[in-house]
């Protein structure tokens, strides 16, 4: 029962704050492969939930506010446009698990890249890649300090 609760909590942490999950898994005594598997699964599940939720919310808002408002730019919208133009889908997929968080990256992906067929494979691939990288770093740091 204890292990099931640990795994569920790791899945939840992986779905929201992915960067911390591999370190927590290694600290709890899970091996490299188990850590990669659990954190990848949690990140992917979280991405799908927040990606689909973002699409549903966007459709709901479009129905609610059918009037087209005049476009205006703020510092925030200019920054989003610059980042999207400079880095695109690749940049968002690379940065989401580590620097952004899975929910924010999934919402941005659903906003800008929901129709792109490469979105889901890119995000899954980079979630797994970051899981392997962060688990190996956590494993080496944890065993170095013992």
C-alpha positions as CSV (number, residue, x, y, z in Angstrom):
1,X,0.0,0.0,0.0
2,X,2.9,2.4,0.8
3,X,4.5,1.8,-2.5
4,X,1.2,2.4,-4.4
5,X,0.8,5.7,-2.7
6,X,4.4,6.6,-3.5
7,X,4.0,5.8,-7.1
8,X,0.7,7.7,-7.3
9,X,2.3,10.7,-5.7
10,X,5.3,10.5,-8.1
11,X,2.9,10.4,-11.1
12,X,1.1,13.5,-9.7
13,X,4.4,15.3,-9.2
14,X,5.6,14.3,-12.7
15,X,2.3,15.6,-14.2
16,X,2.7,19.0,-12.6
17,X,6.3,19.7,-11.6
18,X,8.3,17.3,-13.8
19,X,11.7,18.7,-13.0
20,X,11.5,17.5,-9.4
21,X,10.1,14.0,-10.0
22,X,13.2,12.1,-11.0
23,X,15.1,13.3,-8.0
24,X,12.3,12.4,-5.7
25,X,12.0,8.9,-7.3
26,X,15.7,8.3,-6.9
27,X,15.7,9.6,-3.3
28,X,12.8,7.2,-2.5
29,X,14.9,4.3,-3.6
30,X,13.6,3.5,-7.0
31,X,16.2,2.4,-9.5
32,X,17.0,4.1,-12.8
33,X,14.6,2.2,-15.0
34,X,11.7,2.5,-12.5
35,X,12.4,6.2,-12.1
36,X,12.4,6.8,-15.8
37,X,9.2,4.7,-16.3
38,X,7.2,6.3,-13.5
39,X,8.2,9.9,-14.2
40,X,7.8,9.5,-18.0
41,X,4.3,8.0,-17.5
42,X,3.3,10.8,-15.1
43,X,4.6,13.5,-17.5
44,X,2.9,12.0,-20.5
45,X,-0.4,11.5,-18.6
46,X,-0.2,15.1,-17.4
47,X,0.5,16.4,-20.8
48,X,-2.5,14.6,-22.3
49,X,-4.8,15.8,-19.6
50,X,-3.7,19.4,-19.8
51,X,-3.5,19.4,-23.6
52,X,-7.0,18.1,-24.0
53,X,-8.3,20.4,-21.2
54,X,-6.7,23.4,-23.1
55,X,-8.5,22.5,-26.3
56,X,-11.8,22.2,-24.5
57,X,-11.4,25.5,-22.6
58,X,-10.4,27.3,-25.9
59,X,-13.5,25.9,-27.7
60,X,-15.7,26.9,-24.7
61,X,-14.3,30.5,-24.7
62,X,-14.8,30.8,-28.5
63,X,-18.4,29.9,-28.1
64,X,-18.9,32.2,-25.1
65,X,-17.2,35.2,-26.7
66,X,-18.1,35.1,-30.4
67,X,-17.4,38.8,-30.9
68,X,-14.0,39.4,-32.3
69,X,-12.2,42.0,-30.3
70,X,-9.6,44.4,-31.8
71,X,-6.2,42.9,-31.4
72,X,-3.8,44.8,-29.0
73,X,-0.3,44.1,-28.0
74,X,1.1,44.2,-24.5
75,X,4.6,43.3,-23.3
76,X,3.4,39.8,-22.5
77,X,1.7,39.1,-25.9
78,X,4.8,40.5,-27.7
79,X,7.0,38.2,-25.7
80,X,4.9,35.1,-26.5
81,X,4.9,36.0,-30.2
82,X,8.7,36.5,-30.2
83,X,9.3,33.2,-28.4
84,X,6.9,31.3,-30.6
85,X,8.4,32.8,-33.8
86,X,12.0,32.2,-32.7
87,X,11.8,28.7,-31.2
88,X,8.5,27.3,-32.4
89,X,7.2,23.8,-31.5
90,X,10.7,22.4,-31.0
91,X,11.6,25.0,-28.4
92,X,8.3,24.6,-26.5
93,X,8.6,20.8,-26.5
94,X,12.3,21.0,-25.2
95,X,11.6,23.6,-22.5
96,X,8.3,22.3,-21.2
97,X,9.4,19.4,-18.9
98,X,12.4,21.2,-17.5
99,X,12.0,24.9,-17.4
100,X,8.3,25.5,-17.9
101,X,5.9,23.0,-16.3
102,X,3.9,20.3,-18.0
103,X,0.5,22.1,-17.5
104,X,1.8,25.4,-18.9
105,X,3.6,23.8,-21.9
106,X,0.5,21.7,-22.6
107,X,-1.8,24.7,-22.6
108,X,0.5,26.6,-24.9
109,X,0.8,23.6,-27.2
110,X,-3.0,23.3,-27.3
111,X,-3.3,27.0,-28.0
112,X,-0.7,27.2,-30.8
113,X,0.0,23.7,-32.1
114,X,-3.2,21.7,-31.5
115,X,-3.6,20.9,-35.2
116,X,0.1,20.1,-35.9
117,X,0.5,16.3,-36.0
118,X,4.0,16.5,-34.6
119,X,3.0,18.1,-31.3
120,X,2.2,15.0,-29.3
121,X,5.1,12.9,-30.5
122,X,7.6,15.8,-29.8
123,X,6.3,16.3,-26.3
124,X,6.3,12.6,-25.5
125,X,9.8,12.2,-26.8
126,X,11.2,15.2,-24.9
127,X,9.4,14.1,-21.7
128,X,11.1,10.7,-21.9
129,X,14.4,12.3,-22.8
130,X,14.3,14.7,-19.9
131,X,13.2,11.8,-17.6
132,X,16.3,9.8,-18.6
133,X,18.6,12.8,-18.3
134,X,17.3,14.0,-14.9
135,X,17.1,10.5,-13.5
136,X,20.7,9.8,-14.5
137,X,21.9,13.1,-13.0
138,X,19.9,12.5,-9.8
139,X,21.3,9.0,-9.6
140,X,24.9,10.1,-10.0
141,X,24.5,12.9,-7.5
142,X,22.7,10.7,-4.9
143,X,25.3,7.9,-5.0
144,X,28.2,10.4,-5.1
145,X,27.0,11.8,-1.7
146,X,26.6,8.5,0.0
